[in-house]
Amino acid sequence: MTSVTDGDTIRVTIDGKSTRVRLIGIDTPEVSDPRKTVQCFGLEASRRATELMDETQVWLEYDPSQSHRDRYGRTLAYVWQSEGVLVNEQMVAEGFAHEYTYETPYKYQDRFREAEQAARTAERGLWSPATCAGNTN
């Protein structure tokens, strides 16, 4: 089972334990960071992540080029739906997330960058002039 914290962080149950997972390769506008105000398109990104993943079964894919955990103790992974949808990439393609490389290239980096460029060109989601025009601060 999955629950959504925000657009790029979820909770999954692994071996009966609740585990926080940070989606590799994406960054969504903040909604739950106590140090920041809610950013432009953050609520929309969280809603879309909820539509895609809340209360559904997902599969995690780890990337050996990345650490297993981030500095906040979250597991780093790609999240797959049963229909073969890579949720990380879907969020970028629909304009709900930026492609994000933390320190080193990752397995799907080229795909995510292409998805972001297509979303920018089509002015989808956070790239729309009617929302943030790419500026989510």
C-alpha positions, 0 to 999 in steps of 0.5 A, a space after each residue: 500500500 502507498 500513501 503520498 506525502 507530497 509530489 516526490 515523496 511517498 510512504 510504502 509498506 515493505 515487510 510490514 513496515 512503513 518506509 519513506 521513499 523519495 522518487 529519484 530524478 524528480 523534484 516537485 514544488 514544496 507543500 510540506 517543508 516546514 522551512 518553506 511556504 507552499 510553492 507554486 503548483 505544489 498542491 497540484 503536484 501533490 494531488 497528481 501524485 495522489 491520483 497516481 499512487 495513493 492506496 495502490 500497489 507499486 514496485 520500487 526499482 533501486 539505482 546502483 548509481 545512487 545512494 540507497 538513502 538520502 540525507 533525510 533517511 528516505 529510501 531512493 527509488 523509481 516507482 512503477 505502477 502495475 501498468 508499467 508506468 514509471 511514475 517519476 517520469 510521468 510526473 515530469 512528462 505531465 509538468 508536475 515535476 522538474 527533472 532533478 539530478 542530485 549529484 551523479 547521473 542516474 539510469 533514466 536521466 536522459 528520458 526524464 530530461 526529454 520528458 521535461 523538455 516536451 512538457 516545457 515546449 507544450 507549456 504543461 503544468 508548472 511550465 504554463 504561463 497561466 501557472 508558474 511559467 517554470 518558476 515554482 518559488 
